[in-house]
Amino acid sequence: MYGKNILLKVLKEKGVTYKQLSRKSGISVSSLYYIANQVTDPKQSTMIAIARALDMKVTDIFNLDWRNQDEG
């Protein structure tokens, strides 16, 4: 796992629903739900699609610092 992401927080702050993000990103609602709730890790292309749809940088949403993964 990449670590925590703030996708759920971003969606709430921007007032964007899973359905709206799905339309803009081309990613299924169920996949977005699993990613936002950190059930699964997205592929790189999925992270890029989400960030573009939200007009944000990938690193603003997803923690990609895998080196600190084992630190608590």
C-alpha positions in Angstrom: 0.0 0.0 0.0 1.1 3.5 -0.7 -0.1 4.8 2.6 -2.9 7.2 3.3 -4.7 9.2 0.7 -7.0 12.1 1.2 -9.3 11.4 -1.7 -12.4 11.2 0.6 -11.5 14.5 2.3 -11.0 16.2 -1.1 -14.3 14.9 -2.4 -16.1 16.3 0.6 -14.3 19.6 0.5 -15.0 20.1 -3.2 -18.6 18.8 -3.0 -17.9 16.1 -5.6 -19.7 12.8 -5.5 -18.3 9.5 -6.6 -20.6 9.5 -9.6 -19.4 12.9 -10.7 -15.8 11.9 -10.3 -16.5 8.7 -12.1 -17.9 10.6 -15.1 -14.9 13.0 -15.2 -12.2 10.4 -14.6 -13.6 7.3 -16.4 -13.1 5.2 -13.3 -16.0 3.2 -11.9 -17.8 4.4 -8.8 -17.0 1.2 -7.0 -13.3 1.6 -7.7 -13.3 5.2 -6.5 -15.1 4.1 -3.3 -12.4 1.4 -2.6 -9.6 3.8 -3.3 -11.1 6.6 -1.2 -11.7 4.2 1.7 -8.2 2.8 1.3 -9.4 -0.7 0.7 -7.2 -1.0 -2.4 -4.3 0.9 -4.0 -4.9 2.5 -7.4 -2.6 2.0 -10.4 -0.5 4.9 -11.4 -2.8 5.7 -14.4 -5.8 5.7 -12.1 -4.1 8.2 -9.7 -3.4 10.4 -12.7 -6.9 10.2 -14.0 -8.3 11.1 -10.5 -6.0 14.0 -10.0 -6.7 15.4 -13.5 -10.4 15.1 -13.0 -10.1 17.0 -9.7 -7.6 19.6 -11.2 -5.0 18.6 -8.6 -1.6 17.1 -8.5 -1.3 13.3 -7.8 0.9 14.1 -4.8 -1.8 16.4 -3.3 -4.1 13.4 -3.0 -1.9 10.3 -2.6 1.0 9.7 -0.3 3.6 8.2 -2.6 6.4 8.1 0.0 6.7 4.3 0.2 10.0 4.5 2.1 8.2 5.6 5.3 5.6 2.8 5.0 7.0 0.8 7.9 7.4 3.7 10.3 4.6 4.2 12.6 
